[in-house]
């Protein structure tokens, strides 16, 4: 892992430590809804849209995965948002 990756990981961990309760709650709410899209990407699109303005798409995606979100659903939502 290079220096830039180490710095980014520290940054994400520090943000996560501050907002983990909220992120986990957001993920829990998304996952508790019936899947109406494959891997629940529709719900993750909503969450990413909410978080991206403050954190950026890459950081938001990684933080949602750290909070226990469906990784494939998050990746699918990212693809749609960046298309």
C-alpha positions in Angstrom: 0.0 0.0 0.0 1.5 3.3 -1.0 1.5 6.5 1.0 -1.5 8.0 -0.8 -3.6 4.9 -0.1 -2.5 4.9 3.6 -3.5 8.5 3.9 -6.9 7.9 2.3 -7.5 4.8 4.6 -6.7 6.9 7.7 -9.0 9.6 6.4 -11.9 7.2 5.8 -11.4 5.5 9.2 -11.5 8.9 10.9 -14.7 9.9 9.2 -16.2 6.5 9.8 -15.4 6.7 13.5 -17.4 9.9 13.7 -20.4 8.9 11.6 -20.5 5.1 11.9 -23.7 5.1 13.9 -25.6 7.1 11.3 -24.1 5.1 8.4 -25.1 1.8 10.0 -28.6 3.1 10.6 -28.9 4.2 7.0 -27.7 0.8 5.7 -30.0 -1.0 8.1 -33.0 1.0 6.9 -32.0 0.4 3.2 -31.5 -3.4 3.8 -34.8 -3.7 5.7 -36.8 -2.7 2.7 -37.8 -5.3 0.2 -35.4 -5.5 -2.7 -37.0 -3.9 -5.7 -33.8 -3.7 -7.6 -30.9 -6.2 -8.0 -28.7 -6.1 -4.9 -30.8 -3.2 -3.7 -28.9 -0.8 -5.9 -31.9 1.6 -6.0 -31.7 2.2 -2.2 -27.9 2.6 -2.4 -28.4 5.2 -5.2 -30.4 7.3 -2.8 -27.8 6.9 0.0 -24.9 7.7 -2.4 -26.8 10.8 -3.7 -27.3 12.0 -0.2 -23.6 11.5 0.9 -21.7 12.3 -2.3 -22.1 16.1 -2.0 -20.1 16.2 1.3 -17.9 13.2 0.9 -17.5 12.4 -2.8 -18.6 9.3 -4.6 -15.6 7.1 -3.9 -15.5 7.9 -0.2 -19.3 7.5 0.2 -19.1 4.1 -1.5 -16.3 2.9 0.7 -18.0 4.2 3.9 -21.3 2.4 3.1 -19.4 -0.8 2.6 -17.6 -0.3 5.9 -21.0 0.2 7.5 -22.1 -3.3 6.2 -23.8 -2.3 3.0 -24.3 -4.7 0.1 -21.0 -4.2 -1.8 -22.4 -5.3 -5.1 -25.5 -3.1 -4.7 -23.3 -0.1 -3.9 -21.0 -0.8 -6.9 -24.0 -1.2 -9.2 -25.4 2.2 -7.9 -22.0 3.8 -8.5 -22.0 2.6 -12.1 -25.4 4.1 -12.8 -24.5 7.4 -11.1 -21.3 7.8 -13.1 -22.8 6.7 -16.5 
